[in-house]
Structure formats: C-alpha cells, structure tokens
Amino acid sequence: MKPFTEFFYTILNFLGINRHVFAGVDDCGGMGQPACPTPPALDFKDLLTTIYGIVFPAIVIIGMIKVVVAGYTIMTSAGDPKSVQGAREDLTAAIMGLIFVLGAIGILRILVGSIITGGDPGF
C-alpha cells in the first residue's frame, strides 16, 4: 500500500495541493507518532487556478495537433476525394473546437475573475 500512497502524494504535489489537506491518509496521530498538523483550508481559487492551468493548455495542444494531422492528411491524400473531404471535415472541426475553447477561456476568465475578486474581472 505504500507505493500507492507515495503515488497519491506525488499527484497532489503536482496539482499544488498540500498532502496534509488529507490528514486522514497521513502517517500521524497514531500510538508513538507525532500529532497530525492542522490541515490548511483548501483554497477554492487555488483549485480553480490549478485546473485552469492544466486543462485548457492541454485542450489547446490537442486541438493544434488535430489541425496539423488534418493538414498532413490533405497534403498526402494524393487527390483522393474521400480522403480530402474527411480531412477537410476534421480540419473544420478542429478549428471550430479551438475557437469554442478559446471563447470559453475568455468567458471563464471574466466570470471566475469577477466571482473571486467580488465584481472586478481584473483586466
């Protein structure tokens, strides 16, 4: 069970969450062990910032990869109409997806910024 616990703590550290937030899974407070530290409050702003910082760049990278693959398919289709049509549809879907995601990022920046700061979106 120790490797799983260390893996869990590694994931928490990657996400920027202190391991003592989950004091129940820590090795403290038992007989002969030191008392568990008081877990800090999990800050909602930090959680949103972490999710925002991981998810949106990953989605944009995936969208750009889809655009490159569709373009490569068009270039290597050798004039096959079915292949060109499928690649055009993929390219259109990838570009529309990127536009949608970038629009969502803008809207979320405004909404989350105004919720966290109490009305000032922070432009």
Beta strands, then each sheet from edge to edge (+ up, - down):
end
